[in-house]
Amino acid sequence: MTIDGIQKQIAELSERRSGLWRRLAEGHDGEIARELKALDAELARLYDAQRATRARMRFGDRSEIVARARMEERLERAA
């Protein structure tokens, strides 16, 4: 998934969440509360995906970074 796609989903879900909070402010509704909880979990997942995607774009694939770090570590021990 691209950063733009993730940001679009975050914006859509955030807008939906705002509407649900307004409805919930009018009076407690268990269904709305459950939906808000699910939206919060989905937003957290999307923010994690966004951070991971940005890190991958900036620094490269995680497995390549780990491989480079291990190689550097072996070279340091050998020196």
N, CA, C and O atoms as CSV, one atom per row, in Angstrom:
chain,resi,resn,atom,element,x,y,z
A,1,MET,N,N,0.844,-1.173,0.000
A,1,MET,CA,C,0.000,0.000,0.000
A,1,MET,C,C,0.892,1.240,0.000
A,1,MET,O,O,1.950,1.253,0.628
A,2,THR,N,N,0.462,2.259,-0.696
A,2,THR,CA,C,1.246,3.485,-0.791
A,2,THR,C,C,0.913,4.439,0.345
A,2,THR,O,O,-0.120,4.310,1.002
A,3,ILE,N,N,1.804,5.396,0.565
A,3,ILE,CA,C,1.571,6.419,1.584
A,3,ILE,C,C,0.282,7.175,1.284
A,3,ILE,O,O,-0.512,7.438,2.187
A,4,ASP,N,N,0.075,7.525,0.017
A,4,ASP,CA,C,-1.142,8.268,-0.347
A,4,ASP,C,C,-2.397,7.462,-0.039
A,4,ASP,O,O,-3.381,8.008,0.460
A,5,GLY,N,N,-2.369,6.190,-0.328
A,5,GLY,CA,C,-3.510,5.326,-0.048
A,5,GLY,C,C,-3.787,5.214,1.444
A,5,GLY,O,O,-4.936,5.243,1.885
A,6,ILE,N,N,-2.715,5.085,2.208
A,6,ILE,CA,C,-2.858,4.990,3.659
A,6,ILE,C,C,-3.415,6.296,4.218
A,6,ILE,O,O,-4.324,6.286,5.047
A,7,GLN,N,N,-2.863,7.421,3.759
A,7,GLN,CA,C,-3.329,8.719,4.242
A,7,GLN,C,C,-4.798,8.953,3.889
A,7,GLN,O,O,-5.547,9.531,4.676
A,8,LYS,N,N,-5.197,8.508,2.718
A,8,LYS,CA,C,-6.595,8.655,2.312
A,8,LYS,C,C,-7.506,7.846,3.240
A,8,LYS,O,O,-8.548,8.331,3.679
A,9,GLN,N,N,-7.104,6.621,3.527
A,9,GLN,CA,C,-7.891,5.785,4.440
A,9,GLN,C,C,-7.948,6.388,5.834
A,9,GLN,O,O,-8.997,6.370,6.479
A,10,ILE,N,N,-6.818,6.925,6.305
A,10,ILE,CA,C,-6.786,7.559,7.624
A,10,ILE,C,C,-7.741,8.741,7.659
A,10,ILE,O,O,-8.486,8.909,8.625
A,11,ALA,N,N,-7.726,9.557,6.619
A,11,ALA,CA,C,-8.605,10.727,6.570
A,11,ALA,C,C,-10.076,10.306,6.574
A,11,ALA,O,O,-10.893,10.897,7.280
A,12,GLU,N,N,-10.409,9.289,5.787
A,12,GLU,CA,C,-11.800,8.825,5.721
A,12,GLU,C,C,-12.263,8.273,7.066
A,12,GLU,O,O,-13.354,8.596,7.536
A,13,LEU,N,N,-11.427,7.441,7.680
A,13,LEU,CA,C,-11.801,6.857,8.972
A,13,LEU,C,C,-11.859,7.911,10.070
A,13,LEU,O,O,-12.710,7.836,10.956
A,14,SER,N,N,-10.963,8.890,10.020
A,14,SER,CA,C,-10.980,9.956,11.018
A,14,SER,C,C,-12.254,10.786,10.902
A,14,SER,O,O,-12.845,11.175,11.909
A,15,GLU,N,N,-12.667,11.049,9.681
A,15,GLU,CA,C,-13.912,11.794,9.476
A,15,GLU,C,C,-15.105,10.995,10.000
A,15,GLU,O,O,-15.998,11.542,10.647
A,16,ARG,N,N,-15.103,9.707,9.711
A,16,ARG,CA,C,-16.183,8.846,10.206
A,16,ARG,C,C,-16.186,8.808,11.735
A,16,ARG,O,O,-17.244,8.859,12.363
A,17,ARG,N,N,-15.006,8.721,12.319
A,17,ARG,CA,C,-14.896,8.685,13.775
A,17,ARG,C,C,-15.417,9.980,14.390
A,17,ARG,O,O,-16.086,9.946,15.424
A,18,SER,N,N,-15.121,11.122,13.769
A,18,SER,CA,C,-15.621,12.403,14.280
A,18,SER,C,C,-17.146,12.422,14.299
A,18,SER,O,O,-17.759,12.878,15.265
A,19,GLY,N,N,-17.749,11.924,13.226
A,19,GLY,CA,C,-19.210,11.858,13.167
A,19,GLY,C,C,-19.784,10.956,14.242
A,19,GLY,O,O,-20.811,11.268,14.844
A,20,LEU,N,N,-19.119,9.839,14.479
A,20,LEU,CA,C,-19.587,8.917,15.516
A,20,LEU,C,C,-19.470,9.533,16.903
A,20,LEU,O,O,-20.343,9.337,17.748
A,21,TRP,N,N,-18.394,10.276,17.137
A,21,TRP,CA,C,-18.250,10.937,18.438
A,21,TRP,C,C,-19.365,11.966,18.653
A,21,TRP,O,O,-19.891,12.103,19.757
A,22,ARG,N,N,-19.719,12.686,17.582
A,22,ARG,CA,C,-20.828,13.646,17.693
A,22,ARG,C,C,-22.129,12.931,18.034
A,22,ARG,O,O,-22.895,13.386,18.883
A,23,ARG,N,N,-22.373,11.800,17.361
A,23,ARG,CA,C,-23.592,11.033,17.651
A,23,ARG,C,C,-23.577,10.478,19.062
A,23,ARG,O,O,-24.605,10.452,19.738
A,24,LEU,N,N,-22.415,10.035,19.506
A,24,LEU,CA,C,-22.301,9.480,20.844
A,24,LEU,C,C,-22.512,10.568,21.904
A,24,LEU,O,O,-23.026,10.290,22.987
A,25,ALA,N,N,-22.116,11.801,21.589
A,25,ALA,CA,C,-22.304,12.910,22.526
A,25,ALA,C,C,-23.781,13.202,22.766
A,25,ALA,O,O,-24.149,13.743,23.808
A,26,GLU,N,N,-24.618,12.848,21.811
A,26,GLU,CA,C,-26.062,13.068,21.950
A,26,GLU,C,C,-26.690,12.094,22.942
A,26,GLU,O,O,-27.747,12.374,23.507
A,27,GLY,N,N,-26.059,10.982,23.149
A,27,GLY,CA,C,-26.559,9.977,24.082
A,27,GLY,C,C,-25.818,8.673,23.865
A,27,GLY,O,O,-25.462,8.335,22.736
A,28,HIS,N,N,-25.587,7.945,24.939
A,28,HIS,CA,C,-24.815,6.706,24.839
A,28,HIS,C,C,-25.547,5.668,23.992
A,28,HIS,O,O,-26.752,5.452,24.128
A,29,ASP,N,N,-24.781,5.044,23.127
A,29,ASP,CA,C,-25.283,3.972,22.276
A,29,ASP,C,C,-24.172,2.926,22.197
A,29,ASP,O,O,-23.077,3.205,21.709
A,30,GLY,N,N,-24.464,1.734,22.677
A,30,GLY,CA,C,-23.461,0.675,22.708
A,30,GLY,C,C,-22.903,0.321,21.346
A,30,GLY,O,O,-21.714,0.033,21.211
A,31,GLU,N,N,-23.756,0.342,20.340
A,31,GLU,CA,C,-23.312,0.010,18.970
A,31,GLU,C,C,-22.306,1.042,18.463
A,31,GLU,O,O,-21.292,0.687,17.863
A,32,ILE,N,N,-22.592,2.316,18.707
A,32,ILE,CA,C,-21.669,3.376,18.276
A,32,ILE,C,C,-20.350,3.249,19.032
A,32,ILE,O,O,-19.279,3.404,18.445
A,33,ALA,N,N,-20.425,2.969,20.322
A,33,ALA,CA,C,-19.206,2.803,21.123
A,33,ALA,C,C,-18.352,1.656,20.586
A,33,ALA,O,O,-17.129,1.780,20.507
A,34,ARG,N,N,-18.982,0.545,20.220
A,34,ARG,CA,C,-18.234,-0.591,19.658
A,34,ARG,C,C,-17.611,-0.216,18.312
A,34,ARG,O,O,-16.473,-0.585,18.024
A,35,GLU,N,N,-18.364,0.517,17.493
A,35,GLU,CA,C,-17.831,0.932,16.199
A,35,GLU,C,C,-16.642,1.879,16.373
A,35,GLU,O,O,-15.664,1.796,15.630
A,36,LEU,N,N,-16.731,2.777,17.356
A,36,LEU,CA,C,-15.618,3.683,17.635
A,36,LEU,C,C,-14.372,2.901,18.050
A,36,LEU,O,O,-13.259,3.215,17.627
A,37,LYS,N,N,-14.572,1.898,18.869
A,37,LYS,CA,C,-13.451,1.084,19.318
A,37,LYS,C,C,-12.793,0.380,18.123
A,37,LYS,O,O,-11.568,0.326,18.023
A,38,ALA,N,N,-13.614,-0.151,17.231
A,38,ALA,CA,C,-13.089,-0.820,16.035
A,38,ALA,C,C,-12.360,0.175,15.127
A,38,ALA,O,O,-11.307,-0.143,14.575
A,39,LEU,N,N,-12.922,1.381,14.974
A,39,LEU,CA,C,-12.278,2.408,14.155
A,39,LEU,C,C,-10.936,2.814,14.758
A,39,LEU,O,O,-9.958,2.993,14.031
A,40,ASP,N,N,-10.883,2.960,16.072
A,40,ASP,CA,C,-9.626,3.312,16.719
A,40,ASP,C,C,-8.559,2.251,16.464
A,40,ASP,O,O,-7.401,2.583,16.208
A,41,ALA,N,N,-8.940,0.995,16.531
A,41,ALA,CA,C,-7.990,-0.095,16.275
A,41,ALA,C,C,-7.514,-0.060,14.826
A,41,ALA,O,O,-6.328,-0.245,14.554
A,42,GLU,N,N,-8.427,0.176,13.908
A,42,GLU,CA,C,-8.065,0.239,12.486
A,42,GLU,C,C,-7.163,1.445,12.215
A,42,GLU,O,O,-6.204,1.343,11.450
A,43,LEU,N,N,-7.464,2.577,12.836
A,43,LEU,CA,C,-6.613,3.757,12.669
A,43,LEU,C,C,-5.217,3.500,13.227
A,43,LEU,O,O,-4.227,3.906,12.617
A,44,ALA,N,N,-5.122,2.843,14.356
A,44,ALA,CA,C,-3.817,2.510,14.926
A,44,ALA,C,C,-3.033,1.616,13.967
A,44,ALA,O,O,-1.831,1.802,13.774
A,45,ARG,N,N,-3.725,0.644,13.366
A,45,ARG,CA,C,-3.066,-0.239,12.399
A,45,ARG,C,C,-2.572,0.555,11.186
A,45,ARG,O,O,-1.466,0.325,10.697
A,46,LEU,N,N,-3.400,1.490,10.705
A,46,LEU,CA,C,-3.012,2.297,9.549
A,46,LEU,C,C,-1.835,3.219,9.869
A,46,LEU,O,O,-0.934,3.378,9.046
A,47,TYR,N,N,-1.837,3.828,11.061
A,47,TYR,CA,C,-0.706,4.677,11.441
A,47,TYR,C,C,0.575,3.855,11.542
A,47,TYR,O,O,1.643,4.330,11.155
A,48,ASP,N,N,0.485,2.635,12.053
A,48,ASP,CA,C,1.657,1.754,12.098
A,48,ASP,C,C,2.146,1.440,10.687
A,48,ASP,O,O,3.347,1.455,10.420
A,49,ALA,N,N,1.205,1.156,9.786
A,49,ALA,CA,C,1.564,0.869,8.395
A,49,ALA,C,C,2.207,2.085,7.745
A,49,ALA,O,O,3.158,1.951,6.974
A,50,GLN,N,N,1.694,3.267,8.053
A,50,GLN,CA,C,2.251,4.490,7.489
A,50,GLN,C,C,3.688,4.701,7.975
A,50,GLN,O,O,4.575,5.022,7.183
A,51,ARG,N,N,3.913,4.518,9.279
A,51,ARG,CA,C,5.270,4.660,9.825
A,51,ARG,C,C,6.224,3.644,9.196
A,51,ARG,O,O,7.351,3.982,8.835
A,52,ALA,N,N,5.769,2.410,9.071
A,52,ALA,CA,C,6.622,1.365,8.492
A,52,ALA,C,C,6.930,1.660,7.026
A,52,ALA,O,O,8.059,1.465,6.573
A,53,THR,N,N,5.939,2.123,6.295
A,53,THR,CA,C,6.148,2.449,4.881
A,53,THR,C,C,7.122,3.599,4.729
A,53,THR,O,O,8.010,3.558,3.877
A,54,ARG,N,N,6.962,4.628,5.550
A,54,ARG,CA,C,7.894,5.765,5.482
A,54,ARG,C,C,9.310,5.337,5.845
A,54,ARG,O,O,10.271,5.764,5.205
A,55,ALA,N,N,9.443,4.506,6.857
A,55,ALA,CA,C,10.767,4.028,7.246
A,55,ALA,C,C,11.389,3.202,6.125
A,55,ALA,O,O,12.578,3.333,5.833
A,56,ARG,N,N,10.582,2.355,5.503
A,56,ARG,CA,C,11.078,1.536,4.397
A,56,ARG,C,C,11.513,2.408,3.231
A,56,ARG,O,O,12.532,2.138,2.594
A,57,MET,N,N,10.741,3.456,2.950
A,57,MET,CA,C,11.101,4.372,1.858
A,57,MET,C,C,12.398,5.120,2.176
A,57,MET,O,O,13.218,5.359,1.290
A,58,ARG,N,N,12.571,5.482,3.433
A,58,ARG,CA,C,13.724,6.290,3.820
A,58,ARG,C,C,14.984,5.458,4.010
A,58,ARG,O,O,16.067,5.856,3.579
A,59,PHE,N,N,14.842,4.289,4.663
A,59,PHE,CA,C,16.012,3.516,5.051
A,59,PHE,C,C,16.179,2.198,4.304
A,59,PHE,O,O,17.241,1.581,4.384
A,60,GLY,N,N,15.152,1.752,3.576
A,60,GLY,CA,C,15.224,0.467,2.884
A,60,GLY,C,C,14.485,-0.616,3.638
A,60,GLY,O,O,13.919,-0.385,4.706
A,61,ASP,N,N,14.503,-1.785,3.066
A,61,ASP,CA,C,13.809,-2.925,3.650
A,61,ASP,C,C,14.451,-3.332,4.976
A,61,ASP,O,O,15.674,-3.307,5.118
A,62,ARG,N,N,13.621,-3.704,5.932
A,62,ARG,CA,C,14.104,-4.056,7.272
A,62,ARG,C,C,15.115,-5.190,7.231
A,62,ARG,O,O,16.128,-5.131,7.928
A,63,SER,N,N,14.868,-6.208,6.442
A,63,SER,CA,C,15.790,-7.347,6.396
A,63,SER,C,C,17.164,-6.932,5.865
A,63,SER,O,O,18.185,-7.465,6.298
A,64,GLU,N,N,17.187,-5.978,4.925
A,64,GLU,CA,C,18.472,-5.487,4.413
A,64,GLU,C,C,19.215,-4.693,5.481
A,64,GLU,O,O,20.436,-4.791,5.597
A,65,ILE,N,N,18.478,-3.910,6.257
A,65,ILE,CA,C,19.087,-3.125,7.335
A,65,ILE,C,C,19.692,-4.062,8.373
A,65,ILE,O,O,20.820,-3.852,8.818
A,66,VAL,N,N,18.952,-5.085,8.755
A,66,VAL,CA,C,19.436,-6.045,9.747
A,66,VAL,C,C,20.671,-6.768,9.208
A,66,VAL,O,O,21.637,-6.974,9.942
A,67,ALA,N,N,20.644,-7.149,7.949
A,67,ALA,CA,C,21.792,-7.838,7.353
A,67,ALA,C,C,23.027,-6.936,7.364
A,67,ALA,O,O,24.122,-7.397,7.686
A,68,ARG,N,N,22.865,-5.657,7.016
A,68,ARG,CA,C,23.989,-4.717,7.038
A,68,ARG,C,C,24.530,-4.543,8.456
A,68,ARG,O,O,25.743,-4.514,8.667
A,69,ALA,N,N,23.620,-4.427,9.426
A,69,ALA,CA,C,24.048,-4.245,10.812
A,69,ALA,C,C,24.829,-5.464,11.307
A,69,ALA,O,O,25.838,-5.320,11.997
A,70,ARG,N,N,24.364,-6.648,10.956
A,70,ARG,CA,C,25.079,-7.864,11.371
A,70,ARG,C,C,26.449,-7.942,10.721
A,70,ARG,O,O,27.419,-8.361,11.352
A,71,MET,N,N,26.529,-7.539,9.452
A,71,MET,CA,C,27.809,-7.560,8.750
A,71,MET,C,C,28.770,-6.574,9.409
A,71,MET,O,O,29.937,-6.899,9.630
A,72,GLU,N,N,28.289,-5.378,9.722
A,72,GLU,CA,C,29.128,-4.385,10.383
A,72,GLU,C,C,29.581,-4.886,11.751
A,72,GLU,O,O,30.721,-4.664,12.158
A,73,GLU,N,N,28.686,-5.558,12.446
A,73,GLU,CA,C,29.017,-6.104,13.764
A,73,GLU,C,C,30.127,-7.154,13.649
A,73,GLU,O,O,31.060,-7.169,14.452
A,74,ARG,N,N,30.019,-8.033,12.642
A,74,ARG,CA,C,31.051,-9.048,12.435
A,74,ARG,C,C,32.393,-8.394,12.081
A,74,ARG,O,O,33.443,-8.837,12.547
A,75,LEU,N,N,32.355,-7.353,11.267
A,75,LEU,CA,C,33.598,-6.663,10.897
A,75,LEU,C,C,34.232,-5.995,12.104
A,75,LEU,O,O,35.454,-6.010,12.248
A,76,GLU,N,N,33.423,-5.414,12.969
A,76,GLU,CA,C,33.940,-4.764,14.178
A,76,GLU,C,C,34.592,-5.796,15.103
A,76,GLU,O,O,35.642,-5.537,15.692
A,77,ARG,N,N,33.959,-6.965,15.223
A,77,ARG,CA,C,34.532,-8.007,16.092
A,77,ARG,C,C,35.827,-8.549,15.519
A,77,ARG,O,O,36.742,-8.905,16.262
A,78,ALA,N,N,35.906,-8.614,14.186
A,78,ALA,CA,C,37.100,-9.146,13.539
A,78,ALA,C,C,38.267,-8.157,13.608
A,78,ALA,O,O,39.428,-8.559,13.537
A,79,ALA,N,N,37.963,-6.888,13.743
A,79,ALA,CA,C,39.026,-5.860,13.742
A,79,ALA,C,C,39.754,-5.742,15.041
A,79,ALA,O,O,40.662,-4.921,15.168
